[in-house]
Amino acid sequence: MAKVVLVDDEVTMVQLVTELLRAQGHEVFPFTNGVAAAGALEGIGPELVITDLYLDKTGAYGLEILKKARALPSPATVILITAFGSIETAVEAMKQGAYDYLEKPFKVDELRLCIQRALSYNEAVSENIYLRKQLRRKYHFDQIIGTAPAMQQVLKMIERVADTESTILIRGESGTGKELVAKALHFNSRRQNAPFIPINCSALPESLLESELFGHRKGAFTGAFMDKKGLFEAADGGSVFLDEVGSMSPMLQSRLLRVLQEREVRRVGDTAFFTVNVRVLAATNEALEKRLKDGTFREDLYYRLNVITIALPPLRERKEDIPLLVSHFLRQRPLSPTGAPCRITRQAVEVLGAHDWPGNVRELENALERACALCEGGLICVADLPPAFQHYAKTGNGETVFEMKDGVLAPAPPSVSGPAKPLVPVAEAVPASEAAAQGPQLSLKAHLREQELAYINRALAESGGDKEKAAALLGVSLATLYRKLSEDEG
């Protein structure tokens, strides 16, 4: 329930409304003196203020209370009540930020409904503020992970240009995080409280993309049953993110050029232009210069888009960031039985570092999501990584467990790491020529089973035959150990 400050110089009115509010479970602070009420606002921190406009019939002191209530660190919603209503006072009250305006005498149900609407509005505003803070935090610069020199240059550039009005072209391979950079630019700019609207220009055919971007009038084409706002109109005051802008048709390129040059938009089927205030952030995973040469991309549009360029490096050129990215993604996936982030072995991290990552950061995120879903006991080993990664592994003395400490990967204590325990050890690589000469002595399945069983027996020997301890050493459940031991029986 809410904290409510009630101000009226009529004692009977104060008593009546106080009883009504307390019956609904609200915490009420009643006042019959406007000066005292105004002085107490900051200490109380109310969500709602209900005040008479003319207190003691000496003047519009209710407007002073309104101003103070709206100036609080968390502005209160205000309802003004008066017996001396007029259009002028109502307009002035609304200009000063009042939520509603009631004239005496009013019905109890009318006041109850007004209070309910005001508190719902206040809750929606508070939630909106909270969500925007969360968005700003989510897309703050430090959420873009990377300490490699190339990524540090990108971060410096983002900080420098985020609050400008310049059009920005973000270049990078698929999966490098172009939309994340676009959101960081928007949510750290003066436009942060206005819409951010992304659209993938390659995902829609030309006719639909035109309607999505610029809107249409009713009857402009078959199926246009009503007027529709385009994304540029809907994002007025904010930012539009055009992903894969290089895939736009020549006709749409000319229309986009007008938006950038004149800040004007015309709906499909309309003759009138209207002004929009949007910042355009564009992205491409291809070299637009090639499209310029073959004539499929307008040169004038290219120069309009390419005011400021941010080039994102592929993951293969900043592999030193892989442990940081692994830490980041594992923090987001608390899938271990205890609800804590998954742990990962050092050998698994080394295998991730050996891959070339054609799919970049998105591919890494997907590989870790798969590993988290398949791993035993919340511990990611090499065997839990996609099959294509297995040939990177080298023979070692087992896998040292890494776990999250203060948000980063660090070696776990020896009691957690235990002895070597990959469920399916990866054999030492044999030169291709030697392998061809020798030929396989067993099927791959039989060879892996033989290695697995030998390793399980070693764990049993180290634990003195105690299967529960052996399962703990192997990092698997007791049920899994029994199943592995019984696979060859019968």
N, C-alpha and C positions, 0 to 999 in steps of 0.2 A: 504494500500500500504506500501512498505518497505522503510527503510532508506538505501541508497546506497552510499558508498564512492567510487569515481572514481579517479584513479591515473594514469597519463600518462604524459610524458614530451613533447608530441606533442600536441600543443594547438588545432590544427584543430581536432584531434581525440577526445580530451576532449569535445570540443563544440558539435561534431556530436553525441557522445554517450549520453551526457547530455540531448540534445534535445529529443533523442529517449526515454530515461528513463522518463523524465518529461511528455512526451506525453502519457505515460502509467500510469501516476499518482503517480510515485515514488518521494520521497524526495531525491534530489541528492546533494552530497557534493563533488564538483570537486577539484582536486589538480593537479598541475604540478610539485610539489616538493615532493619527497619520504619521506624525513625527517619530513617535516611539516605534511604530511598525517599520518605517523606513530605516531606522537605526539598527533594528534587529535582523534585517534580512540577511546580511552577510554571515552572521553567526548561526542562523538557522539553516540556510542553504535549501530553501523550499523548491519542490518541483512545480508547485502551482500557487499562484497568488490570486485571491479574489478580493477586489477592493472597490469601495464606493468611489466615484469620481469626485464628488463634492463633499468633503469632510468638514463638519462644523459650519457648512454653508459659507465658508470664508474664501473659497476659490477651488480651482481644479488641482488639489493636492494629490489626488489619485494618479495624475499624470507623472508626478515626481516619483511616486512609488513604482509606477510602471517602468520609468527610465532606470531606476536603481535595480529593479528585479531583472530587467533585460541585460544589465551591465555586470551581473554576477559572473564568476568564473564558469559556472554551469547555469546559463540563463534559464530563469523560470518562465513557465507559460502563465499568461496573465489574462484574467477575465475582469472586465470593468462593469460595474453596476451603477446606475443612477436613476433618479426620478426626474431628472431634467434633461431628457434626451433630445438630441437634434442631429441633423445630418452632419453639421460641421464638427461637432464633438466626436461623433462616431468616426468620421474620416481622420481626424487628428489622432485619435486613439489607435487606429489601425496603422497609421504612418509611424507611430512610435513603437509598434511591435506588439500591440494587444492581439490575443488570439480571437476573442469574441467580445460582444458588447450586449448587455441585457438591460432592459428598462424596467423599473418598478412601476406597478406591481407585476411580479412574474409568478408563474405556477411552479410548484415544487418539482414536478416532473420535468419542466423546461430547464430548471437549474441543474437537476440531476443529469439530464442528457448532455447539457453543455459541459459539465465537469467531466463526464465520461469521455466525450470527444476530445477535450483538451488534454487529458492524461494520456489518451491513446496517441495523440499527435506528439506529445512530449516524449513518449516511449519510442516512437518511430524516429524522431530527430536524434535522440540519444543513441539508438542502434545504428543510425546512419553515420553519426560521428565516430562511433566505435569501429564500424566496418571500414571507414576511410582511414582511420589510424592504422588498422590492421593491414590494409592494402599498402599504405606508405611504408610500414615496417617490412612487409613481405617483399616489396620491390625497392627497398633501399639499396644503395650502392653495395653495401657489404653482403647482400644476398647474391651478388654475382661473384662466383667462386673463382679464384685464380691468383697465384702469386708469380706466375711466369712473366718475364718482361713484356711479352706481347699483350698479355691480359692487363697488366698494370697500365700500359699505354691506353688501352681501351677504356679502363675505368677513369683515368684522368680526363680523357676526351668527353666521356659522358657527364662528369661533374662540371666541366667547363661549359657545355652547350645545353644542359638540361633546361635551364630557365630562359633560354633565348626563344625567339619566335621563328627561327630559321627552319626551313625544311631539311630533313635529315635522311640520307640514304644509308641503310644498314646493309653491309655486304658480308656474306659468309656462306659456307656450305650448309646443306640441310642438316639440322640437328645441333647447330652451334649455339643456339639461344638468341636468335634475332628478335623474337617477340618478347622475351624477357628483358632485353635491352630497351625495346620500345616502351614497355611498361615502366621501366626505371626512369626513362626520360620524361614520361607523362606524369607519374606520381611524385616526381621531385621537381615539378615545375609549378608555376603560378596557376596552371590549368588543372591542378590535381583534384579540385572539387567538382569539375565538369566531367562529362562522359569520356571514356576511352573506348573506341569502337574499332575492333580488328575485323578484317575481311581478307580471305585468301582469294586473290584475283584469278588463280588457276583452277579454282574449285567449281566455278559456275560458267555456263555458256554466256556468250556475249549479251544476249537479250536480257537474261536474268540479272547479270552483273550490272548492266546499265540501270535497270529498275532498282536494284539494291542500293547502288551508290547515289543516284539522283532522284529516286522516287518516281511516281507517275500519277497522272490524273485519271479519274474514273472514265472508263471507256477508251483509254488510250490504245488498248489491244485486247484481244480475247482473254477473258479471265480477270480483267481489271475492273472489279465490281465496285471499288471505292477508291477515293484518293489515298495515296500512301506516301509517307515521308521517306526520303532517302537517308542513307547513313550520314552524308555530309550535313543535312539539315538536323538530324537527330543528335549529332555530335557538336552542335553549335556551342562555342565557348570552350570546347575540349579538343581532343586529338583523334584523328583517323589513322589507323595503321593499315597500309596497303601491302600485304605480303605477296611475294612473287609478282611484283609490279611489271616485270618484263614480259609476262604472258598476256598483257592487255592488247586488245585489237587496236588498229590504227584509229578507228572512229572514237573509241573510248579514250585513247591517248589524247586526242584533240579536245575532248570535253574536260579531261583532267587538267590539261594545260590552261584552260580558261579559269578553272577553279583556282589554280595557283597564281595566275596573273591578275585576275580581276576580283577574286573572292566572290564569284557569282555562280549560282546553280540554277538550272532550269529543269523542271520535272519532265519526264517523258510525256508527250501529248499536250504540253502547256506551251504558251507563247511568252509568258512573263519570266523574267529573271528575278531572283531575290538574293540578297547578300548573306553570306555565312562567315562566321568567325571560327575557323578551324586551323589547327596545325597539322600538316601532313607529315607522317613518318612512313617511309617506304622501305621495303626490303627486297633483296634479290639474291638468289643462289647461283646466278649465272653472270657471265661477263657481258654487261650491256653494250660494251664497245663493239663486240662481235655483231650484235643486232643492229648497231648503227651502220656498220659496214655493209650488211646485207639488206639494209633499208626497211627492216621490220620494227624499228623503234625510232621515234622522232628525235632529231637532234636537239630541237628547242626544249622538248620536255626533259630530255636527259640533263641538260644544264640547269633546268629549273629544279629537278629533283636532287641533283648532285651538288647542292650548295655546301653541305657539310657531309663528309663520308666517315662512317665508322666501320672499319674492317675487322671482323671477328676471326681469329686464327682457328684452324681446325685442331681437334684434340691431339692428333699425332704430332703437332708442332709444339705442344705444351704438356708433354707427358708427366712432367714434374707436378702437375696439378691433380693427377689421378687420385692419389691418396686423400687429398682434400675433398674432391668430389665424392669419393667413396664414403668418407665420413658424413658429408652433407646428406647423401641419399639414405644412408643407414639410419641417421637420426629421424628421417621422415617415415621410416617403416618399422615401428616397434612390434615386430612379429614373433619375437621369441616367446617361449611359454610363460616367462615372468612378466611379459609386457615391456621389457627393456629392448633397446635397439639390438639388432642382430650383431654378432661378432664375426670376425673374418680372420682367416689365417694369413700369415705373411706370404706364404707361397702363392696363395690365391691373389693377393695384391700384386705380387711380382708378375703373375700370369696376365693380369689385367693391364699391367704396364707394358707388356711385350706386344700387345695387339695394336694394329694400325688404326682401328676405329673409323671405318668409312662412314658410319652413321653418327659419328661424333658423340657429344654428350648425351643425346637422346638414346643412342645405342647402349652406352654405359649404364644409364638409368634402367633400361629394360633388362639388361643382363643381371643387374643386382636385384631387380624385382623378381626375376625368375629364380635366382639363387636363394633369396629369402623364402620363397614359397616352397622350395624343394629341400632345403637343408634340414639336418637332424639337430634338434635341441637348440636352434637359434645360432648355430655355428656354420659359417660358410667356408667350405673347403674347395680345393680345385675341382673335385668331382662334381660339385654342385653348379659349376659354370657351364655355359653352353658347350656342346660337343666340339664346336669349331675352335675352342680355346685350348683343348687338352694337349695339343702338340707343342704348346709353348712351355709346358711344365718340365722341370729338371728333377733328377733324383736328388734327394737330400735326406737329412736325418729327421724327416717328418715335418709337420706344419706347426709353426709357432702361432698361438692364438693371439689375435689383436682384438681389443675391445675399445669401446668409447670411453674416454676420460676427458672431462672438461670439453666435450664437443669434438675431440679429434681422436684418431686411431693411436693406440699405444699398446705395447706388449702387456698381456695379462700376467698376473702373478704365476709362478711355477705351478702352484696347486691347481690353477685353472687350465694352464697350458698342458700340463701332463706330458707323457712321453709321446713319441710320434704316433699320429693316429689318423692318417687319411683312410677312409673306408675302402677306397679303391686306389692303391698306390699307382703312380705313373712310372712305367719302366724307363730306364735310361735309354736315351736315343741311340739307335744303331745306324751307322752309315748305310745309305741306300744300297750301295754296291755289295756290302757284306750281307745285308739282309736278303738280297736277291740270291746270293750264292748259297746261303744256309737254307733258306726256305722255312716256312712256319712249321714248327713241330706239333703245335696244338692249335685248335681253333681259338679265335680271340676270346670268345666267351669262356672256354675252358681255361685259358691262360689267366684271365682276370680272376676266375673263381679260385684257381690254385693260389694265386698271390693273396687273395682276400682271406682264404682259409688259413694260410700260413701266418698272416698278420693277426688274425683272431686268436690263433693258438699261442702266439707270442704274448698277447695281452693276458690270456688266461694263465700262462706260466708266470708272468710278472705279478699277477694278483693272487697266486697260490691256488688257482682253481675256483676262486670266488667269482661267479658269473656276474653278480651285481657290480663288484668292483671293476671287473673287466669291461662291462658295458660303459661304466663311467669313464674309464681310460680311453675307450674307443669313441666316446662322444655320441653314443647311440642309446636308445632305450633298451631295457632288459628284454622286452618282447621282440625287438628287432634282432638282438643277439641270438635268442632262441631260434628265431626263424632262419637266420643265416646258418646256424649250426645244423639245422634239420633238413636243409635243402638237398643234401646228398644222401639222406637216409632212405632206406627202403629200396 
